[in-house]
Amino acid sequence: MTLKKIDPTQTSSWKSLKSHFNEIKDVDMKEMFRKGKKAKDFTINWDDFSIDFSKNRLNSKTLDLLLNLASECNLKHAIEQQFSGEKINQTESRAVLHSAVRGGIDQKIMVDNQDVMPSILKSRKKIKTFTDNVLSGKITGSTNKPFTDIVNIGIGGSDLGPSMVVEALKYYSSKLKSHFVSNVDGDHVLEILKDLNPETTLFIIVSKTFTTQETISNAKTIRNWMVRMIGEKSVQSHFAAVSTNTNAIENFGIKSDYVFSMNDWVGGRFSLWSSVGLSICLSIGSENFENLLKGASKMDIHFKSSPFNKNIPVVLALISIWYNNFFNCETEAIIPYSQYLSKLPAYLQQAVMESNGKSVDRNGQNITYQTGNIIWGNTGTNSQHAFFQLIHQGTKLIPCDFIGFNKPLFSENIQHNKLMSNFFAQTEALMMGKTSGEVKSELAKLSLDENQIKFLLPYKIFEGNKPTNTILIEKLSPKSLGSLIAMYEHKIFVQGIIWNIFSYDQWGVELGKQLASKVLDEIENKEPKIHDDSTNSLLKNYLKD
């Protein structure tokens, strides 16, 4: 079975939403609350999550119409198709089952008439055993010294997910120090290597095909360094691989016990739960890694089973569509009030923009409406002293997700109240703003004359009415982080279904890679071919003696 191919703009719900938008677009949220809007009616409490979406430019009617849109676009059926192993990634003829690799042992998921759970559980057991043996010192380097450092060599989903999670769960880290190499920039690789002890470092090469240019170039550079430092025999003891290309792995010199499989029905940007997460498991230990999977699986169950009006990923996706397609908002900001989550915005950039940055629908037709959101952000309170000026007083409407935690990780943390006071204050300030009357009153207290007040007044007014979602979680843990990441994954899926696009391919990354390979040959042979005038000029400049 294939996904339904429904143009959302042709549904009755979309047309109703257009009409409703004209009625509500200029309504101030403060007025909505004055007229009886209640936070409890726009809050979803689930597990240790509380999602308050009341500070949005919508009311109950808006939400009802958006929920109708989801139903008209056959979202329920699409969810069932994804979780049952249907090949919903139709352009690559693949199922989409990253949820399966974090599922429980009692599940049965069929792909091509074969239950894939036994192989998933076997792979998970191998990861656990390898991790436990490395951390216990049973597995050592070629000189019998225990490992102290691990280096993940990958790019895209093979880097961004593991790197983000390792940073987020640093509090729970094992005795191993983690490093990540992704960019083909040789200076970056050598900068990391210069502080490592080759005898105590384990390298993990993550590439499904074992041909990804950036990853394999970095891996070869590192291999040459290892051989130079402690000899050829070091390769077998110091390199592991997550890949499907057994011949290339063998030629590299990696032994089979250190090879971990990948599945073609797990996309790169959704792969941290699989063998791609080996560096995560080594960084936080197998028990914490298992809790990460459990948290994600718990969100999967919520997403599959909860009614849409109480379904966190569905509601958040619909709100995002409301702003993207009716308010013409092009961006969304992710603001986690935890330094541990500093890499979350970058991770979500890839997850969202590579998935839903599409201009052709599931019918093969050019799309006439906006799809993918531009994702950006940073941690609070850093972001308050950086780009919040634009959000508060700029000309663009920018919906924001604020992510915070009730409890800090360190018991001696006496600053958490200060952090969270900013967390709550910013969403209030974005909604409430500051009127001219309030500004006048403040300026009058400064003993300024009328001319000074008149001059300063327009610069100190805050329009307000800026939308936010508040995601409040009890505590940052492997389990809660797993749920949070899965929440955003499912949000992406819901948006893709409603926009009538294929979210799980990424053909748009291929063209530049193909051209780069040709240009590299030209550079290395010092024989540039015919390009456009600009590229010709740039290559000539680069190749000059």
C-alpha positions as CSV (number, residue, x, y, z in Angstrom):
1,M,0.0,0.0,0.0
2,T,1.2,3.6,-0.7
3,L,0.6,6.8,1.1
4,K,-2.5,8.8,0.1
5,K,-1.7,11.6,-2.3
6,I,-3.8,14.5,-1.1
7,D,-3.2,18.1,-2.0
8,P,-3.9,19.7,1.4
9,T,-4.9,23.0,-0.2
10,Q,-7.8,21.3,-1.9
11,T,-9.3,20.0,1.3
12,S,-12.3,21.6,2.9
13,S,-10.3,22.1,6.1
14,W,-7.6,24.1,4.4
15,K,-10.2,26.3,2.8
16,S,-11.9,26.8,6.2
17,L,-8.6,27.6,7.8
18,K,-7.9,30.3,5.2
19,S,-11.2,31.9,6.0
20,H,-10.6,31.5,9.7
21,F,-7.1,33.0,9.4
22,N,-8.6,36.2,8.1
23,E,-10.8,36.4,11.1
24,I,-8.0,35.7,13.7
25,K,-4.7,36.9,12.2
26,D,-4.8,40.3,13.9
27,V,-6.2,39.2,17.2
28,D,-3.9,39.8,20.1
29,M,-3.2,36.8,22.4
30,K,-3.6,39.0,25.4
31,E,-7.2,39.6,24.3
32,M,-7.7,35.9,23.9
33,F,-6.7,35.3,27.5
34,R,-8.9,38.2,28.6
35,K,-11.9,36.6,26.9
36,G,-11.4,33.3,28.7
37,K,-8.6,31.4,27.0
38,K,-7.3,28.9,29.6
39,A,-3.8,27.4,29.6
40,K,-5.2,24.1,30.8
41,D,-7.2,23.7,27.6
42,F,-4.0,24.2,25.5
43,T,-1.7,22.0,27.6
44,I,-0.8,18.3,27.1
45,N,0.6,16.5,30.2
46,W,2.3,13.2,29.3
47,D,4.8,11.2,31.4
48,D,7.2,13.8,32.8
49,F,6.4,16.3,29.9
50,S,4.2,19.3,30.0
51,I,3.5,21.0,26.7
52,D,1.9,24.4,27.0
53,F,0.9,25.7,23.6
54,S,-1.5,28.3,24.9
55,K,0.8,31.2,23.9
56,N,0.0,30.8,20.2
57,R,-2.2,32.8,17.9
58,L,-4.9,30.3,17.8
59,N,-8.1,29.3,19.6
60,S,-10.2,26.2,20.0
61,K,-11.7,26.7,16.6
62,T,-8.3,26.9,15.0
63,L,-7.2,23.7,16.7
64,D,-10.4,21.9,15.6
65,L,-9.9,23.0,12.0
66,L,-6.2,21.9,12.1
67,L,-7.2,18.5,13.5
68,N,-9.8,18.2,10.8
69,L,-7.0,18.9,8.3
70,A,-5.0,16.0,9.7
71,S,-8.0,13.7,9.4
72,E,-8.7,14.8,5.8
73,C,-5.1,14.1,4.9
74,N,-5.4,10.5,6.2
75,L,-2.8,11.0,8.9
76,K,-4.1,8.1,11.0
77,H,-3.7,5.6,8.1
78,A,-0.2,7.0,7.4
79,I,0.9,6.4,11.0
80,E,-0.3,2.8,10.8
81,Q,1.5,2.3,7.5
82,Q,4.8,3.6,8.9
83,F,4.8,1.5,12.0
84,S,3.6,-1.6,10.2
85,G,6.6,-1.6,7.9
86,E,5.0,-0.4,4.7
87,K,7.4,1.1,2.1
88,I,6.3,4.7,2.6
89,N,9.7,6.0,1.4
90,Q,8.4,5.3,-2.1
91,T,11.2,7.1,-4.1
92,E,13.7,4.6,-2.6
93,S,11.2,1.7,-2.2
94,R,12.0,1.5,1.5
95,A,10.1,1.1,4.8
96,V,10.7,3.7,7.5
97,L,11.4,1.9,10.7
98,H,13.7,3.9,12.9
99,S,11.1,3.4,15.6
100,A,11.6,-0.4,15.3
101,V,15.3,-0.3,16.4
102,R,14.2,1.2,19.7
103,G,11.2,-1.1,20.1
104,G,10.5,-3.8,22.7
105,I,11.2,-7.5,22.5
106,D,7.5,-8.3,22.2
107,Q,7.1,-6.5,18.9
108,K,6.7,-8.1,15.6
109,I,7.4,-5.9,12.5
110,M,7.3,-7.4,9.0
111,V,9.4,-6.1,6.1
112,D,9.2,-8.0,2.9
113,N,7.3,-10.8,4.7
114,Q,10.1,-11.2,7.3
115,D,10.0,-10.2,11.0
116,V,12.9,-7.8,11.4
117,M,12.9,-7.7,15.3
118,P,15.1,-10.7,15.8
119,S,17.9,-9.1,13.8
120,I,17.3,-5.8,15.6
121,L,17.6,-7.4,19.0
122,K,20.8,-9.3,17.8
123,S,22.4,-6.1,16.7
124,R,21.4,-4.3,20.0
125,K,22.9,-7.2,22.0
126,K,26.2,-6.9,20.0
127,I,26.4,-3.2,20.7
128,K,25.8,-3.8,24.4
129,T,28.4,-6.6,24.6
130,F,31.0,-4.6,22.7
131,T,30.4,-1.6,24.9
132,D,30.5,-3.5,28.1
133,N,33.8,-5.2,27.1
134,V,35.4,-1.9,26.1
135,L,34.4,-0.2,29.3
136,S,35.4,-3.1,31.5
137,G,38.8,-3.3,29.8
138,K,38.2,-6.7,28.3
139,I,38.6,-5.2,24.9
140,T,41.8,-3.1,24.6
141,G,44.1,-1.5,22.1
142,S,46.9,-3.3,20.2
143,T,49.4,-2.6,23.1
144,N,46.9,-4.0,25.7
145,K,46.1,-0.6,27.1
146,P,42.4,0.1,27.9
147,F,40.7,2.7,25.7
148,T,40.4,6.2,27.1
149,D,39.1,8.0,24.0
150,I,36.7,7.2,21.1
151,V,36.4,9.1,17.8
152,N,33.3,8.9,15.7
153,I,34.0,9.4,12.0
154,G,30.9,10.2,10.1
155,I,28.9,13.0,8.5
156,G,25.3,14.1,8.4
157,G,23.1,11.7,10.4
158,S,26.1,9.6,11.2
159,D,27.6,12.6,13.1
160,L,24.9,15.1,14.1
161,G,22.7,12.6,16.1
162,P,25.5,10.9,18.1
163,S,27.3,14.2,18.7
164,M,24.2,15.9,19.9
165,V,23.2,13.0,22.3
166,V,26.7,12.6,23.7
167,E,26.9,16.3,24.5
168,A,23.3,16.3,25.9
169,L,24.1,13.3,28.2
170,K,27.6,14.4,29.2
171,Y,26.5,14.3,32.9
172,Y,25.9,10.5,32.4
173,S,29.2,9.8,30.6
174,S,31.3,6.8,31.0
175,K,35.1,7.0,31.5
176,L,35.6,7.4,27.8
177,K,36.2,10.8,26.3
178,S,34.3,11.3,23.0
179,H,35.4,13.2,19.9
180,F,33.7,13.6,16.5
181,V,35.2,14.1,13.1
182,S,32.8,15.0,10.2
183,N,34.1,17.8,8.0
184,V,36.5,16.8,5.3
185,D,38.6,19.7,6.5
186,G,42.0,18.0,7.1
187,D,42.9,20.7,9.6
188,H,40.0,19.7,11.8
189,V,41.0,16.0,11.7
190,L,44.6,16.8,12.6
191,E,43.6,19.2,15.3
192,I,41.8,16.3,17.1
193,L,44.5,13.8,16.5
194,K,47.3,15.9,18.0
195,D,46.0,15.5,21.5
196,L,45.1,11.8,21.3
197,N,47.2,8.9,22.4
198,P,47.1,6.3,19.6
199,E,47.5,3.4,22.0
200,T,44.3,4.2,23.9
201,T,42.0,5.6,21.1
202,L,39.2,3.7,19.4
203,F,37.9,5.0,16.1
204,I,34.4,4.2,14.8
205,I,33.8,4.7,11.1
206,V,30.1,5.2,10.3
207,S,29.1,5.0,6.6
208,K,26.4,2.8,5.2
209,T,28.2,2.4,1.9
210,F,31.7,2.9,3.2
211,T,32.2,5.2,0.2
212,T,31.0,8.6,1.6
213,Q,33.8,10.9,0.4
214,E,34.1,13.0,3.6
215,T,34.0,10.0,6.0
216,I,36.3,7.7,4.1
217,S,38.8,10.5,3.4
218,N,38.9,11.2,7.1
219,A,39.1,7.5,8.0
220,K,42.1,7.0,5.6
221,T,43.9,10.1,7.1
222,I,43.4,8.7,10.6
223,R,44.4,5.2,9.5
224,N,47.7,6.5,8.0
225,W,48.4,8.4,11.3
226,M,47.8,5.2,13.3
227,V,50.0,3.1,11.1
228,R,52.7,5.7,11.3
229,M,52.4,5.9,15.1
230,I,52.1,2.3,16.2
231,G,52.1,0.1,13.1
232,E,49.8,-1.7,10.7
233,K,48.7,-4.2,13.3
234,S,46.9,-1.4,15.1
235,V,44.2,-1.2,12.6
236,Q,42.4,-4.3,13.7
237,S,42.4,-3.3,17.3
238,H,41.6,0.4,17.0
239,F,39.0,0.6,14.3
240,A,35.3,-0.4,14.3
241,A,32.8,0.1,11.5
242,V,29.1,0.7,11.2
243,S,28.4,-0.2,7.6
244,T,26.9,-2.7,5.1
245,N,29.9,-2.8,2.7
246,T,31.7,-5.9,4.0
247,N,34.3,-6.0,1.2
248,A,35.4,-2.4,1.7
249,I,35.6,-2.9,5.5
250,E,37.7,-6.0,5.1
251,N,40.0,-4.1,2.7
252,F,40.4,-1.3,5.2
253,G,41.6,-3.9,7.8
254,I,38.7,-4.0,10.3
255,K,37.9,-7.4,11.8
256,S,34.4,-8.8,11.6
257,D,33.9,-8.7,15.4
258,Y,34.2,-4.9,15.2
259,V,31.7,-4.5,12.4
260,F,28.1,-3.5,13.1
261,S,25.3,-3.7,10.6
262,M,22.9,-1.1,9.3
263,N,19.5,-1.4,7.8
264,D,18.3,0.4,4.6
265,W,15.0,1.1,6.3
266,V,16.6,3.4,8.9
267,G,17.5,6.8,7.4
268,G,20.7,8.5,8.3
269,R,19.2,11.4,10.2
270,F,17.0,9.1,12.2
271,S,19.7,6.5,12.9
272,L,21.1,7.3,16.3
273,W,19.0,4.6,17.8
274,S,20.6,1.9,15.7
275,S,24.3,0.8,15.4
276,V,25.0,4.3,14.4
277,G,24.6,5.1,18.1
278,L,27.6,2.9,19.0
279,S,29.6,6.0,20.0
280,I,26.6,7.1,22.2
281,C,26.5,3.7,23.9
282,L,30.3,3.8,24.5
283,S,30.0,7.4,25.8
284,I,27.2,6.8,28.3
285,G,27.2,3.1,28.9
286,S,24.8,0.4,27.7
287,E,22.3,0.9,30.5
288,N,21.9,4.6,29.8
289,F,21.7,3.9,26.0
290,E,18.9,1.4,26.7
291,N,17.0,4.1,28.6
292,L,17.5,6.5,25.7
293,L,15.8,3.9,23.5
294,K,13.0,3.3,26.0
295,G,12.2,7.0,26.2
296,A,11.9,7.2,22.5
297,S,9.8,4.0,22.3
298,K,7.5,5.4,25.0
299,M,6.9,8.5,22.8
300,D,6.3,6.2,19.8
301,I,3.5,4.5,21.7
302,H,2.0,7.9,22.7
303,F,2.2,9.0,19.0
304,K,0.6,5.8,17.7
305,S,-2.2,5.5,20.3
306,S,-3.2,9.0,21.6
307,P,-6.1,10.9,20.0
308,F,-4.9,13.7,17.9
309,N,-6.1,16.5,20.2
310,K,-3.9,15.0,23.0
311,N,-1.1,13.9,20.8
312,I,2.0,16.0,21.3
313,P,3.8,15.5,17.9
314,V,0.5,15.9,16.0
315,V,-0.5,19.1,17.8
316,L,3.0,20.7,17.5
317,A,3.1,19.8,13.8
318,L,-0.3,21.3,13.2
319,I,0.7,24.5,15.0
320,S,3.8,24.7,12.8
321,I,1.7,24.3,9.7
322,W,-0.6,27.0,10.9
323,Y,2.3,29.5,11.0
324,N,4.2,28.3,8.0
325,N,1.2,28.1,5.6
326,F,-1.1,30.8,6.8
327,F,1.0,33.4,8.6
328,N,3.9,32.8,6.1
329,C,6.4,32.3,8.8
330,E,9.6,30.9,7.2
331,T,11.6,30.0,10.3
332,E,11.2,28.4,13.7
333,A,13.6,28.9,16.6
334,I,14.5,26.1,19.1
335,I,15.6,27.5,22.4
336,P,16.7,24.9,25.0
337,Y,17.4,26.3,28.5
338,S,20.1,23.8,29.1
339,Q,23.7,24.1,27.9
340,Y,23.7,20.3,27.5
341,L,21.3,20.7,24.6
342,S,23.5,23.2,22.7
343,K,23.7,20.9,19.7
344,L,19.9,20.2,19.5
345,P,19.1,23.1,17.1
346,A,21.8,22.0,14.6
347,Y,20.6,18.4,14.9
348,L,17.0,19.5,14.2
349,Q,18.2,21.6,11.3
350,Q,19.1,18.5,9.4
351,A,16.2,16.4,10.7
352,V,13.6,18.9,9.6
353,M,15.2,20.6,6.6
354,E,16.6,17.5,4.9
355,S,13.3,15.7,5.4
356,N,10.7,18.4,4.5
357,G,12.7,20.7,2.2
358,K,10.9,19.4,-0.8
359,S,9.2,21.2,-3.7
360,V,7.7,18.2,-5.5
361,D,4.7,16.4,-4.0
362,R,3.8,12.7,-3.8
363,N,2.1,13.0,-7.2
364,G,5.3,14.1,-8.8
365,Q,3.9,17.7,-9.2
366,N,5.6,21.0,-8.3
367,I,4.2,22.3,-5.0
368,T,2.4,25.7,-4.9
369,Y,2.5,26.1,-1.1
370,Q,5.3,26.3,1.4
371,T,6.8,23.2,2.9
372,G,9.9,22.9,5.0
373,N,10.6,25.2,7.9
374,I,14.0,26.8,8.4
375,I,15.2,25.7,11.8
376,W,17.7,27.6,14.0
377,G,18.4,28.5,17.6
378,N,20.7,28.4,20.5
379,T,20.6,27.9,24.2
380,G,18.9,30.3,26.6
381,T,20.1,32.5,28.2
382,N,22.9,32.9,25.6
383,S,20.3,33.5,22.8
384,Q,18.7,36.3,24.9
385,H,21.9,38.2,24.6
386,A,22.2,37.4,20.9
387,F,19.3,37.1,18.5
388,F,16.3,37.7,20.8
389,Q,16.3,41.4,19.7
390,L,15.1,40.2,16.3
391,I,12.4,38.0,17.8
392,H,11.1,40.7,20.2
393,Q,11.3,43.8,18.0
394,G,12.2,42.7,14.4
395,T,9.9,42.6,11.4
396,K,9.6,38.8,11.2
397,L,7.2,36.6,13.1
398,I,9.2,33.7,14.5
399,P,7.5,31.0,16.4
400,C,9.7,29.5,19.1
401,D,10.0,26.3,21.1
402,F,11.2,26.8,24.6
403,I,12.6,23.7,26.3
404,G,13.3,23.7,30.0
405,F,13.7,21.3,33.0
406,N,12.1,21.5,36.4
407,K,15.2,20.0,38.1
408,P,18.9,20.6,37.4
409,L,21.3,17.6,37.3
410,F,23.7,18.8,39.9
411,S,22.3,19.0,43.4
412,E,24.6,21.9,44.3
413,N,23.3,24.0,41.3
414,I,22.1,27.2,43.0
415,Q,21.6,29.0,39.7
416,H,18.8,26.9,38.3
417,N,16.1,29.2,39.6
418,K,17.8,32.1,37.8
419,L,17.9,30.1,34.6
420,M,14.3,29.1,34.8
421,S,13.1,32.6,35.7
422,N,14.4,33.7,32.3
423,F,12.8,30.7,30.7
424,F,9.3,31.7,32.0
425,A,9.8,35.4,31.7
426,Q,10.8,35.3,28.0
427,T,7.7,33.5,26.8
428,E,5.6,35.9,28.9
429,A,7.5,38.9,27.5
430,L,7.1,37.7,23.9
431,M,3.4,37.4,24.3
432,M,2.7,40.5,26.5
433,G,5.1,42.9,25.0
434,K,5.2,46.5,26.4
435,T,2.7,49.2,25.5
436,S,3.4,52.9,24.9
437,G,1.6,53.7,28.2
438,E,3.9,51.3,30.1
439,V,7.0,52.7,28.5
440,K,5.9,56.3,29.2
441,S,5.4,55.4,32.9
442,E,8.9,53.8,33.1
443,L,10.5,56.8,31.4
444,A,8.7,59.3,33.6
445,K,10.4,57.7,36.6
446,L,13.8,58.5,35.1
447,S,13.2,62.2,35.4
448,L,13.5,62.7,31.6
449,D,11.9,65.8,30.0
450,E,9.1,65.5,27.5
451,N,11.3,65.7,24.4
452,Q,13.5,62.9,25.7
453,I,10.5,60.7,26.4
454,K,9.0,61.5,23.0
455,F,12.3,60.5,21.3
456,L,12.8,57.3,23.2
457,L,9.2,56.1,23.3
458,P,9.0,54.2,19.9
459,Y,12.3,52.4,20.5
460,K,11.2,50.9,23.8
461,I,7.8,49.6,22.7
462,F,7.5,45.9,22.4
463,E,4.7,44.8,20.1
464,G,4.2,41.4,21.8
465,N,1.9,38.8,20.4
466,K,4.9,36.6,19.5
467,P,4.0,32.9,19.6
468,T,5.8,30.2,21.7
469,N,5.5,26.6,22.7
470,T,6.7,25.8,26.2
471,I,8.1,22.3,26.6
472,L,8.7,21.7,30.3
473,I,10.3,18.4,31.3
474,E,11.0,17.1,34.8
475,K,14.7,16.4,34.3
476,L,17.2,15.8,31.6
477,S,17.9,12.1,31.5
478,P,18.6,9.5,28.8
479,K,14.9,8.5,28.9
480,S,13.5,12.1,28.7
481,L,16.0,13.0,25.9
482,G,14.9,9.9,24.0
483,S,11.3,11.0,24.2
484,L,12.1,14.6,23.2
485,I,14.0,13.5,20.1
486,A,11.3,11.1,19.1
487,M,8.7,13.8,19.6
488,Y,10.4,16.0,17.0
489,E,10.9,13.0,14.6
490,H,7.1,12.4,14.6
491,K,6.4,16.1,14.2
492,I,8.5,15.9,11.0
493,F,6.5,12.9,9.8
494,V,3.1,14.6,10.4
495,Q,4.1,17.7,8.5
496,G,5.3,15.6,5.6
497,I,2.1,13.7,5.4
498,I,-0.1,16.8,5.4
499,W,2.2,18.6,2.9
500,N,1.9,15.5,0.6
501,I,5.7,15.1,0.3
502,F,8.1,12.2,0.8
503,S,10.0,13.1,4.0
504,Y,12.5,10.3,4.0
505,D,14.5,10.8,0.9
506,Q,17.1,13.5,0.3
507,W,18.0,13.6,-3.4
508,G,18.8,17.3,-3.0
509,V,22.2,16.5,-1.3
510,E,23.4,14.5,-4.3
511,L,24.1,17.0,-7.1
512,G,26.8,19.0,-5.2
513,K,28.5,15.7,-4.2
514,Q,28.5,14.5,-7.8
515,L,30.0,17.7,-9.1
516,A,32.6,17.8,-6.2
517,S,33.9,14.4,-7.3
518,K,34.5,15.7,-10.9
519,V,36.1,18.9,-9.7
520,L,38.4,17.0,-7.4
521,D,39.8,15.1,-10.3
522,E,40.3,18.3,-12.2
523,I,42.1,19.9,-9.2
524,E,44.4,16.9,-8.6
525,N,45.3,16.7,-12.3
526,K,45.5,20.5,-12.6
527,E,43.3,20.2,-15.6
528,P,40.1,22.2,-15.1
529,K,37.4,21.5,-17.5
530,I,34.8,23.9,-18.9
531,H,32.5,25.3,-16.2
532,D,30.5,28.5,-15.9
533,D,32.6,31.7,-16.0
534,S,32.6,32.2,-12.2
535,T,33.7,28.6,-11.4
536,N,36.4,28.7,-14.1
537,S,37.7,31.9,-12.5
538,L,37.7,30.5,-9.0
539,L,39.5,27.3,-10.0
540,K,42.1,29.2,-11.9
541,N,42.7,31.3,-8.8
542,Y,43.0,28.1,-6.6
543,L,45.4,26.3,-9.0
544,K,47.7,29.3,-9.6
545,D,51.3,28.6,-8.8
